[in-house]
Amino acid sequence: MGNSDKELGLTLAKEGLKWPPMPVFSSLEEERLHRKQRLAAAYRIFALHGLESGIGGHITVRDPILKDHFWVNPLGVHFGRITVSDLVLVDHDGHIKEGKHTINAAAYAIHSSVHQLRPDVIAAAHSHSRFSTAFATLGRTLPPISQEACSFYEDHALYDGYDGVAASDSEASRIANALGSKKAVICRNHGVFTVGHSLEESVFWFIRMERAFEQFFLASSVGVPIEIDHETASLACRQVGSHLSGWYSLTPLMEKVLIEQPDLLN
């Protein structure tokens, strides 16, 4: 019979696309390990895409047991070398509860504010990447000129301010409030923060937004990009901008890194 009786893994649905379901865990301990392994892999993925920037940039994931705590990378360890045992568990007050390293104050300040204001957010990603930082200098939102850009149509915000390194609670709170209920916020003269209902989603949105910014610059260098109309952009956002879309879209690359770089599990 071959594969003729197999169901399609991705199909059209009334409100966009029907995606495969997310994994279900037998215990919170199993879910914690899953999140930590994929957080370490996410840093490797950022390194593969050239998204690391010295000691700047962070990806955090909420702990499934201690929900007012999150896991983050250690200060001074390159993204391409981070392992599960390197990860640091910190609470919303900045107290390190587990880990052998210290952390960047900016990582705690902004990500803590986001995790506190958005209980639905499992993970948040930020880095001073090439195209997101360049686009942030424009002080505007991303126009819907491509399918990638439509993932963020009417679902990202602009924080129109810059006060230096965002390590203070007040600056962090303003960024988190600007994000609101959306999946991303562009911070003027700084960069981008993306969030998700899964670790994979937040990371994929960051990578996809970086690609959308690149497309904007390339198109603008040779002409005036044609924006997609509101109705079509809204439909495309429902199709490729859902929580499940973000989660599943990173899965192939996540599995590739986990298989090819098993040392990250240490």
C-alpha angles and dihedrals in degrees: 000000000000114000097319092111095052117114118237111261094214120035140167117267133183094262099035127296133348109232130194114267124263119252122274119218130216093217142009089245090058090049091049092054091046091054094046093049092050092045090057089047090049091059089051088051091052089051091051090054093047091246096133117104115188107276093337124102131047144198118205133187126195116243110243093215102038097036094184089060131073138194120239140169122273121253115263100011114121115244090236092060102043116126133186091259090056094061119109127216113214133174128225091266092059097255115144108228100175135012142072097244139062123242140226112269091223090057091057097042101052100031092046090054091049094048092048096048094041111047088173091062114097097176142013130197133199136162138157092248125172103253100030091053091047093049091047089064089067093066095221142103125259114272118225099250099135141022089259091053091048089064085076100038108142087344102094134064141209124235100202100200143076127195102167125267106005098231097124124092093232095054091044092051092051091053092048091048091049089053090057112162095335131109097239144019127201110215110207114245089358117065142252138309120200127188137190148178086248137031090246093053096053092048094046092051090053092051092044093048090050088054092048091053090051090051090051093053094045093049093044091052091065103029147324111307115233111235121224114244120258098253095049094042090051091051092048090050090054090048101046104013102063125116092251091048091055093046097047096041092065094045098091093051092042092054091046092055093044090053098041097041105039092158088078088073091066 
